[in-house]
Amino acid sequence: QVQLVESGGGLTQPGGSLRLSCAASGFNFSAYTMSWYRQAPGKERELVARISTGGYTNYADSLKGRFTISRDNVKNTVSMQMNSLKPDDTAVYYCNAVRLIIRAAYWGQGTQVTVSS
């Protein structure tokens, strides 16, 4: 059974930091591109960060280096360190796994991040 379980969300003040983690199971994790998406109230889901099977990363332009995605192919986890958080970062953050060659894609249930004073 495929599972993506996010953790690490919560409430923080502007300028604060959070670290999100996603624990994967039920599929060949190292063969999948892993991503974090987010969806704010009333907005479409958007890509935040992606890390390929080879460790190459890309980020949404708006993040300006505040977020860092990483993966551990031994522990089957993908994480994202989020620094200098802003109220606009408030959203539900989702973990995503994709393997295009077999057209497989999985989503986690999401974790809420709220940035507010």
Contacts in CASP RR format, 6 or more apart in sequence:
PFRMAT RR
TARGET T0000
AUTHOR 0000-0000-0000
METHOD contacts of the structure
MODEL  1
QVQLVESGGGLTQPGGSLRLSCAASGFNFSAYTMSWYRQAPGKERELVAR
ISTGGYTNYADSLKGRFTISRDNVKNTVSMQMNSLKPDDTAVYYCNAVRL
IIRAAYWGQGTQVTVSS
1 25 0 8 1.000
1 26 0 8 1.000
2 25 0 8 1.000
2 26 0 8 1.000
2 27 0 8 1.000
2 106 0 8 1.000
3 23 0 8 1.000
3 24 0 8 1.000
3 25 0 8 1.000
3 26 0 8 1.000
3 108 0 8 1.000
4 22 0 8 1.000
4 23 0 8 1.000
4 24 0 8 1.000
4 95 0 8 1.000
4 96 0 8 1.000
4 97 0 8 1.000
4 106 0 8 1.000
4 107 0 8 1.000
4 108 0 8 1.000
4 109 0 8 1.000
5 22 0 8 1.000
5 23 0 8 1.000
5 108 0 8 1.000
5 109 0 8 1.000
6 20 0 8 1.000
6 21 0 8 1.000
6 22 0 8 1.000
6 93 0 8 1.000
6 94 0 8 1.000
6 95 0 8 1.000
6 108 0 8 1.000
6 109 0 8 1.000
6 110 0 8 1.000
6 111 0 8 1.000
7 20 0 8 1.000
7 21 0 8 1.000
7 22 0 8 1.000
7 23 0 8 1.000
7 111 0 8 1.000
8 18 0 8 1.000
8 19 0 8 1.000
8 20 0 8 1.000
8 21 0 8 1.000
8 111 0 8 1.000
9 18 0 8 1.000
9 20 0 8 1.000
9 93 0 8 1.000
9 111 0 8 1.000
9 112 0 8 1.000
9 113 0 8 1.000
10 18 0 8 1.000
10 111 0 8 1.000
10 112 0 8 1.000
10 113 0 8 1.000
10 114 0 8 1.000
11 114 0 8 1.000
11 115 0 8 1.000
11 116 0 8 1.000
12 18 0 8 1.000
12 85 0 8 1.000
12 113 0 8 1.000
12 114 0 8 1.000
12 115 0 8 1.000
13 115 0 8 1.000
13 116 0 8 1.000
13 117 0 8 1.000
14 85 0 8 1.000
14 86 0 8 1.000
14 87 0 8 1.000
14 115 0 8 1.000
14 116 0 8 1.000
14 117 0 8 1.000
15 83 0 8 1.000
15 84 0 8 1.000
15 85 0 8 1.000
15 86 0 8 1.000
15 115 0 8 1.000
16 83 0 8 1.000
16 84 0 8 1.000
16 85 0 8 1.000
16 115 0 8 1.000
17 81 0 8 1.000
17 82 0 8 1.000
17 83 0 8 1.000
17 84 0 8 1.000
17 85 0 8 1.000
18 82 0 8 1.000
18 85 0 8 1.000
18 113 0 8 1.000
19 79 0 8 1.000
19 80 0 8 1.000
19 81 0 8 1.000
19 82 0 8 1.000
20 36 0 8 1.000
20 79 0 8 1.000
20 80 0 8 1.000
20 82 0 8 1.000
20 93 0 8 1.000
20 95 0 8 1.000
20 111 0 8 1.000
20 113 0 8 1.000
21 77 0 8 1.000
21 78 0 8 1.000
21 79 0 8 1.000
22 34 0 8 1.000
22 36 0 8 1.000
22 77 0 8 1.000
22 78 0 8 1.000
22 79 0 8 1.000
22 95 0 8 1.000
22 108 0 8 1.000
23 75 0 8 1.000
23 76 0 8 1.000
23 77 0 8 1.000
24 32 0 8 1.000
24 34 0 8 1.000
24 76 0 8 1.000
24 77 0 8 1.000
24 78 0 8 1.000
24 95 0 8 1.000
24 97 0 8 1.000
25 76 0 8 1.000
27 97 0 8 1.000
27 104 0 8 1.000
27 106 0 8 1.000
28 99 0 8 1.000
29 73 0 8 1.000
29 76 0 8 1.000
29 97 0 8 1.000
30 53 0 8 1.000
30 73 0 8 1.000
31 53 0 8 1.000
31 99 0 8 1.000
32 53 0 8 1.000
32 97 0 8 1.000
32 98 0 8 1.000
32 99 0 8 1.000
32 104 0 8 1.000
33 50 0 8 1.000
33 51 0 8 1.000
33 52 0 8 1.000
33 53 0 8 1.000
33 97 0 8 1.000
33 98 0 8 1.000
33 99 0 8 1.000
33 100 0 8 1.000
34 50 0 8 1.000
34 51 0 8 1.000
34 69 0 8 1.000
34 71 0 8 1.000
34 78 0 8 1.000
34 95 0 8 1.000
34 96 0 8 1.000
34 97 0 8 1.000
34 98 0 8 1.000
35 47 0 8 1.000
35 48 0 8 1.000
35 49 0 8 1.000
35 50 0 8 1.000
35 51 0 8 1.000
35 95 0 8 1.000
35 96 0 8 1.000
35 97 0 8 1.000
35 98 0 8 1.000
36 47 0 8 1.000
36 48 0 8 1.000
36 49 0 8 1.000
36 50 0 8 1.000
36 69 0 8 1.000
36 78 0 8 1.000
36 80 0 8 1.000
36 93 0 8 1.000
36 94 0 8 1.000
36 95 0 8 1.000
36 96 0 8 1.000
37 45 0 8 1.000
37 46 0 8 1.000
37 47 0 8 1.000
37 48 0 8 1.000
37 93 0 8 1.000
37 94 0 8 1.000
37 96 0 8 1.000
38 45 0 8 1.000
38 46 0 8 1.000
38 48 0 8 1.000
38 89 0 8 1.000
38 91 0 8 1.000
38 92 0 8 1.000
38 93 0 8 1.000
38 94 0 8 1.000
38 113 0 8 1.000
39 45 0 8 1.000
39 46 0 8 1.000
39 91 0 8 1.000
39 92 0 8 1.000
39 94 0 8 1.000
40 88 0 8 1.000
40 90 0 8 1.000
40 91 0 8 1.000
40 92 0 8 1.000
43 91 0 8 1.000
45 94 0 8 1.000
46 60 0 8 1.000
47 60 0 8 1.000
48 59 0 8 1.000
48 60 0 8 1.000
48 63 0 8 1.000
48 67 0 8 1.000
48 80 0 8 1.000
48 93 0 8 1.000
49 57 0 8 1.000
49 58 0 8 1.000
49 59 0 8 1.000
49 60 0 8 1.000
49 63 0 8 1.000
49 67 0 8 1.000
49 68 0 8 1.000
49 69 0 8 1.000
49 80 0 8 1.000
50 57 0 8 1.000
50 58 0 8 1.000
50 59 0 8 1.000
50 69 0 8 1.000
51 57 0 8 1.000
51 69 0 8 1.000
51 70 0 8 1.000
51 71 0 8 1.000
51 78 0 8 1.000
55 71 0 8 1.000
57 68 0 8 1.000
57 69 0 8 1.000
59 65 0 8 1.000
59 67 0 8 1.000
59 69 0 8 1.000
66 82 0 8 1.000
66 83 0 8 1.000
66 84 0 8 1.000
66 85 0 8 1.000
67 80 0 8 1.000
67 81 0 8 1.000
67 82 0 8 1.000
67 83 0 8 1.000
68 80 0 8 1.000
68 81 0 8 1.000
69 78 0 8 1.000
69 79 0 8 1.000
69 80 0 8 1.000
70 78 0 8 1.000
70 79 0 8 1.000
70 80 0 8 1.000
70 81 0 8 1.000
71 77 0 8 1.000
71 78 0 8 1.000
71 79 0 8 1.000
72 78 0 8 1.000
72 79 0 8 1.000
78 95 0 8 1.000
80 93 0 8 1.000
82 89 0 8 1.000
82 113 0 8 1.000
85 113 0 8 1.000
85 115 0 8 1.000
86 115 0 8 1.000
87 115 0 8 1.000
87 116 0 8 1.000
88 115 0 8 1.000
89 113 0 8 1.000
89 115 0 8 1.000
90 113 0 8 1.000
90 114 0 8 1.000
90 115 0 8 1.000
90 116 0 8 1.000
91 112 0 8 1.000
91 113 0 8 1.000
92 110 0 8 1.000
92 111 0 8 1.000
92 112 0 8 1.000
92 113 0 8 1.000
93 110 0 8 1.000
93 111 0 8 1.000
93 112 0 8 1.000
93 113 0 8 1.000
94 107 0 8 1.000
94 108 0 8 1.000
94 109 0 8 1.000
94 110 0 8 1.000
95 107 0 8 1.000
95 108 0 8 1.000
95 110 0 8 1.000
96 105 0 8 1.000
96 106 0 8 1.000
96 107 0 8 1.000
96 108 0 8 1.000
97 104 0 8 1.000
97 105 0 8 1.000
97 106 0 8 1.000
98 104 0 8 1.000
98 105 0 8 1.000
98 106 0 8 1.000
99 105 0 8 1.000
END
